């Protein structure tokens, strides 16, 4: 039996500090851009940025992304304009339009004022990198 004045020696050589290193599985997150499980048309997956891992399912019609309180997709960072971009779903097609944002909207690394998106495209709005995904309908 150990005395109180003796140093504690663990029974095994396990480290008491627990660390977590995620293993990136593109098929699980949908980051490959091809499909995501679910009965919906289009989705945006936040790949990097303060909300990494979130998925936004887009309904038919317009969806506004920005840091304003009334935006459908809230991207809370100073690099994002209050109303930064509009995603529009119509007749199965997804389009994005920049709303005269300060820092611009980029699709696949190139500045884009308006663009017809496809599954797998990367949209950059401020610090946020969003991957376009397609559901199974």
C-alpha positions as a Markdown table, in Angstrom:
| # | Residue | x | y | z |
|---|---|---|---|---|
| 1 | Unk | 0.0 | 0.0 | 0.0 |
| 2 | Unk | 1.3 | 3.5 | -1.0 |
| 3 | Unk | 1.9 | 6.1 | 1.6 |
| 4 | Unk | 0.7 | 9.6 | 1.1 |
| 5 | Unk | 4.3 | 11.0 | 1.0 |
| 6 | Unk | 5.3 | 8.6 | -1.8 |
| 7 | Unk | 4.8 | 9.7 | -5.5 |
| 8 | Unk | 1.9 | 8.0 | -7.3 |
| 9 | Unk | 3.0 | 5.5 | -10.0 |
| 10 | Unk | 0.3 | 4.4 | -12.4 |
| 11 | Unk | -0.3 | 0.7 | -12.8 |
| 12 | Unk | 0.4 | 0.9 | -16.6 |
| 13 | Unk | 2.1 | 3.3 | -19.0 |
| 14 | Unk | -1.1 | 4.9 | -20.3 |
| 15 | Unk | -0.9 | 8.7 | -20.6 |
| 16 | Unk | -3.5 | 10.5 | -18.6 |
| 17 | Unk | -4.1 | 13.1 | -21.3 |
| 18 | Unk | -6.6 | 12.1 | -23.9 |
| 19 | Unk | -6.3 | 13.5 | -27.4 |
| 20 | Unk | -8.6 | 13.2 | -30.3 |
| 21 | Unk | -7.4 | 13.1 | -33.9 |
| 22 | Unk | -10.3 | 12.8 | -36.3 |
| 23 | Unk | -9.9 | 10.6 | -39.3 |
| 24 | Unk | -11.3 | 12.3 | -42.3 |
| 25 | Unk | -13.7 | 10.1 | -44.1 |
| 26 | Unk | -15.0 | 12.0 | -47.2 |
| 27 | Unk | -17.7 | 9.4 | -47.9 |
| 28 | Unk | -19.2 | 9.9 | -44.4 |
| 29 | Unk | -19.3 | 13.7 | -44.5 |
| 30 | Unk | -20.2 | 14.0 | -48.1 |
| 31 | Unk | -17.1 | 16.1 | -48.7 |
| 32 | Unk | -16.4 | 14.1 | -51.9 |
| 33 | Unk | -19.2 | 16.2 | -53.3 |
| 34 | Unk | -21.1 | 13.4 | -55.1 |
| 35 | Unk | -24.0 | 12.6 | -52.8 |
| 36 | Unk | -25.2 | 12.8 | -49.3 |
| 37 | Unk | -27.7 | 10.4 | -47.9 |
| 38 | Unk | -31.2 | 11.8 | -47.7 |
| 39 | Unk | -34.3 | 12.6 | -49.7 |
| 40 | Unk | -33.5 | 16.2 | -50.8 |
| 41 | Unk | -32.1 | 17.9 | -53.8 |
| 42 | Unk | -29.1 | 20.2 | -52.9 |
| 43 | Unk | -27.0 | 20.8 | -49.7 |
| 44 | Unk | -24.0 | 22.8 | -48.7 |
| 45 | Unk | -21.5 | 21.1 | -46.3 |
| 46 | Unk | -19.2 | 23.5 | -44.4 |
| 47 | Unk | -15.8 | 22.0 | -44.9 |
| 48 | Unk | -13.7 | 24.6 | -43.2 |
| 49 | Unk | -14.4 | 27.6 | -41.1 |
| 50 | Unk | -16.0 | 28.2 | -37.7 |
| 51 | Unk | -19.0 | 25.9 | -38.5 |
| 52 | Unk | -17.1 | 23.0 | -40.0 |
| 53 | Unk | -19.2 | 19.9 | -40.3 |
| 54 | Unk | -22.6 | 21.5 | -40.6 |
| 55 | Unk | -24.8 | 20.7 | -43.5 |
| 56 | Unk | -27.4 | 23.1 | -44.9 |
| 57 | Unk | -30.2 | 21.5 | -47.0 |
| 58 | Unk | -31.4 | 24.0 | -49.6 |
| 59 | Unk | -35.1 | 24.2 | -50.4 |
| 60 | Unk | -36.6 | 25.3 | -53.7 |
| 61 | Unk | -36.4 | 29.1 | -54.1 |
| 62 | Unk | -33.9 | 31.5 | -52.7 |
| 63 | Unk | -31.6 | 31.1 | -49.7 |
| 64 | Unk | -29.5 | 34.0 | -48.5 |
| 65 | Unk | -26.1 | 33.4 | -46.9 |
| 66 | Unk | -24.4 | 36.1 | -44.8 |
| 67 | Unk | -23.7 | 37.3 | -41.3 |
| 68 | Unk | -26.9 | 39.3 | -41.0 |
| 69 | Unk | -29.5 | 38.3 | -38.4 |
| 70 | Unk | -32.1 | 37.7 | -41.1 |
| 71 | Unk | -30.0 | 35.4 | -43.3 |
| 72 | Unk | -31.2 | 31.8 | -43.9 |
| 73 | Unk | -27.6 | 30.6 | -43.6 |
| 74 | Unk | -25.8 | 32.5 | -40.9 |
| 75 | Unk | -22.0 | 32.7 | -41.5 |
| 76 | Unk | -20.9 | 34.6 | -38.4 |
| 77 | Unk | -17.6 | 36.1 | -39.3 |
| 78 | Unk | -16.4 | 39.6 | -40.2 |
| 79 | Unk | -15.1 | 38.3 | -43.6 |
| 80 | Unk | -18.7 | 37.7 | -44.6 |
| 81 | Unk | -21.0 | 40.5 | -45.7 |
| 82 | Unk | -24.4 | 40.9 | -44.0 |
| 83 | Unk | -26.1 | 39.6 | -47.2 |
| 84 | Unk | -23.2 | 37.9 | -49.0 |
| 85 | Unk | -24.7 | 35.5 | -51.6 |
| 86 | Unk | -28.0 | 34.1 | -52.8 |
| 87 | Unk | -28.4 | 30.4 | -53.5 |
| 88 | Unk | -31.3 | 29.7 | -55.9 |
| 89 | Unk | -32.9 | 26.3 | -56.5 |
| 90 | Unk | -35.2 | 26.2 | -59.5 |
| 91 | Unk | -36.2 | 23.2 | -61.7 |
| 92 | Unk | -33.5 | 21.0 | -60.1 |
| 93 | Unk | -30.7 | 23.5 | -60.8 |
| 94 | Unk | -28.6 | 25.3 | -58.1 |
| 95 | Unk | -27.2 | 28.7 | -58.8 |
| 96 | Unk | -25.3 | 31.2 | -56.7 |
| 97 | Unk | -25.2 | 34.9 | -57.1 |
| 98 | Unk | -22.9 | 37.3 | -55.2 |
| 99 | Unk | -24.9 | 40.2 | -53.6 |
| 100 | Unk | -22.2 | 42.9 | -54.1 |
| 101 | Unk | -20.3 | 41.5 | -51.1 |
| 102 | Unk | -17.1 | 43.2 | -49.9 |
| 103 | Unk | -14.8 | 40.2 | -50.2 |
| 104 | Unk | -16.5 | 38.4 | -53.1 |
| 105 | Unk | -17.7 | 34.9 | -53.7 |
| 106 | Unk | -15.5 | 32.2 | -55.1 |
| 107 | Unk | -16.4 | 29.0 | -56.9 |
| 108 | Unk | -13.6 | 26.4 | -57.3 |
| 109 | Unk | -11.0 | 29.0 | -56.5 |
| 110 | Unk | -12.2 | 31.6 | -59.1 |
| 111 | Unk | -14.2 | 34.8 | -58.3 |
| 112 | Unk | -17.8 | 34.3 | -59.4 |
| 113 | Unk | -20.6 | 36.9 | -59.7 |
| 114 | Unk | -23.1 | 34.3 | -60.7 |
| 115 | Unk | -22.6 | 30.6 | -61.3 |
| 116 | Unk | -24.5 | 27.4 | -62.0 |
| 117 | Unk | -23.3 | 24.9 | -59.3 |
| 118 | Unk | -22.7 | 21.2 | -59.6 |
| 119 | Unk | -22.1 | 18.5 | -56.9 |
| 120 | Unk | -18.5 | 18.7 | -55.7 |
| 121 | Unk | -18.1 | 22.4 | -56.4 |
| 122 | Unk | -16.4 | 24.4 | -53.6 |
| 123 | Unk | -17.9 | 27.8 | -52.7 |
| 124 | Unk | -15.8 | 30.2 | -50.6 |
| 125 | Unk | -17.6 | 32.9 | -48.7 |
| 126 | Unk | -15.2 | 34.7 | -46.4 |
| 127 | Unk | -13.5 | 32.1 | -44.1 |
| 128 | Unk | -16.1 | 29.5 | -45.0 |
| 129 | Unk | -15.4 | 26.7 | -47.5 |
| 130 | Unk | -18.7 | 25.1 | -48.5 |
| 131 | Unk | -18.9 | 21.9 | -50.6 |
| 132 | Unk | -22.0 | 21.5 | -52.8 |
| 133 | Unk | -23.6 | 18.1 | -52.4 |
| 134 | Unk | -26.6 | 16.4 | -54.0 |
| 135 | Unk | -29.2 | 14.3 | -52.2 |
| 136 | Unk | -30.7 | 11.1 | -53.6 |
| 137 | Unk | -33.8 | 12.5 | -55.3 |
